[in-house]
Amino acid sequence: MNHTFIAGIMGLQGPEMIIILIVVLLLFGAKKLPELARGIGKSMGEFKRARNDFESEISRAADDAERAAEQKKREEESKRAEAAKTAEAPANPSETAHHS
């Protein structure tokens, strides 16, 4: 992410960004800025990793639910086919022998 993107999201222009950077410099000092930037970078990396893990878990759960629904549908179709075969078959096999 570049600074213009972040500034565009927050609605900040050049002068506002400069004032914020000066305030940060005054609050933390020049020696602490690299450490602060590293901490922010690590935090963003952790956030991205957590977001990716969450998204993959949601995708996996959706896939599992879809597979379960498909399996249930196949089982119901199998039961219907079995019921149709049972309904078509004569109730008493000896009845078919008498009609021949």
Backbone torsions as a table, in degrees:
resi	resn	phi	psi	omega
1	MET	NA	133.3	177.6
2	ASN	-98.3	168.8	-174.5
3	HIS	-67.3	-34.1	-179.6
4	THR	-67.2	-33.2	177.2
5	PHE	-65.7	-47.2	179.7
6	ILE	-63.3	-44.7	179.8
7	ALA	-63.5	-38.1	178.8
8	GLY	-64.6	-37.5	178.8
9	ILE	-66.2	-43.5	-176.3
10	MET	-82.1	-8.3	-179.9
11	GLY	76.8	22.6	-178.9
12	LEU	-97.5	141.9	176.6
13	GLN	-103.2	-177.6	-177.6
14	GLY	-54.0	-53.5	-177.7
15	PRO	-60.7	-39.2	179.5
16	GLU	-65.6	-39.9	179.0
17	MET	-64.3	-40.3	179.4
18	ILE	-63.9	-43.0	179.2
19	ILE	-62.9	-42.6	179.2
20	ILE	-63.3	-42.8	179.0
21	LEU	-63.1	-39.3	177.6
22	ILE	-64.2	-43.3	179.0
23	VAL	-62.8	-43.4	178.4
24	VAL	-61.7	-43.0	178.6
25	LEU	-61.1	-42.8	179.3
26	LEU	-67.4	-38.0	-178.3
27	LEU	-71.9	-43.5	-173.0
28	PHE	-101.7	-22.0	-178.3
29	GLY	83.8	157.6	-175.9
30	ALA	-66.6	-31.4	-178.7
31	LYS	-72.7	-29.3	-177.1
32	LYS	-86.4	-17.6	-176.4
33	LEU	-60.3	-45.7	177.9
34	PRO	-61.4	-39.6	178.7
35	GLU	-65.4	-41.1	177.8
36	LEU	-63.5	-43.0	179.7
37	ALA	-64.4	-40.8	177.1
38	ARG	-62.0	-43.2	179.2
39	GLY	-62.2	-42.3	178.2
40	ILE	-64.9	-42.0	178.8
41	GLY	-61.7	-44.2	178.4
42	LYS	-64.1	-40.7	179.0
43	SER	-63.0	-42.0	179.0
44	MET	-65.3	-39.2	177.2
45	GLY	-62.4	-44.5	177.5
46	GLU	-62.6	-41.3	178.9
47	PHE	-62.1	-44.4	179.1
48	LYS	-62.8	-42.3	178.5
49	ARG	-62.2	-45.1	179.7
50	ALA	-64.1	-40.1	179.0
51	ARG	-63.8	-44.2	178.8
52	ASN	-63.3	-41.5	177.6
53	ASP	-62.4	-43.1	179.6
54	PHE	-63.1	-45.7	-180.0
55	GLU	-63.1	-41.0	179.9
56	SER	-68.5	-35.1	177.4
57	GLU	-66.1	-41.0	177.6
58	ILE	-64.2	-43.7	178.7
59	SER	-62.4	-42.8	179.8
60	ARG	-63.3	-42.4	179.1
61	ALA	-64.6	-40.5	178.4
62	ALA	-64.8	-41.4	177.8
63	ASP	-63.3	-42.4	178.9
64	ASP	-62.8	-42.3	179.3
65	ALA	-64.6	-39.8	178.9
66	GLU	-65.0	-43.5	178.1
67	ARG	-62.7	-40.9	179.2
68	ALA	-64.3	-40.4	178.5
69	ALA	-65.0	-41.2	177.9
70	GLU	-64.5	-41.3	178.8
71	GLN	-63.1	-44.1	179.2
72	LYS	-62.7	-40.7	178.9
73	LYS	-63.1	-43.3	178.2
74	ARG	-62.5	-41.3	179.3
75	GLU	-63.8	-42.0	178.9
76	GLU	-65.3	-40.8	177.8
77	GLU	-64.2	-38.8	178.6
78	SER	-64.7	-42.8	178.2
79	LYS	-64.0	-41.5	178.4
80	ARG	-63.2	-42.5	179.6
81	ALA	-63.8	-41.1	178.5
82	GLU	-65.3	-40.7	178.6
83	ALA	-65.8	-38.0	178.9
84	ALA	-65.9	-40.9	178.0
85	LYS	-64.0	-41.8	180.0
86	THR	-65.1	-39.3	-179.7
87	ALA	-69.2	-32.7	-179.5
88	GLU	-76.8	-29.0	-178.2
89	ALA	-72.1	143.4	178.1
90	PRO	-65.2	146.9	-177.6
91	ALA	-67.9	-38.9	-178.0
92	ASN	-126.6	114.6	-177.5
93	PRO	-60.8	-25.3	-179.9
94	SER	-69.5	-25.4	178.4
95	GLU	-64.5	-37.8	179.9
96	THR	-70.0	-31.2	179.6
97	ALA	-70.1	-33.6	179.6
98	HIS	-72.0	-30.3	-178.4
99	HIS	-77.8	-15.0	-176.7
100	SER	-80.1	NA	NA
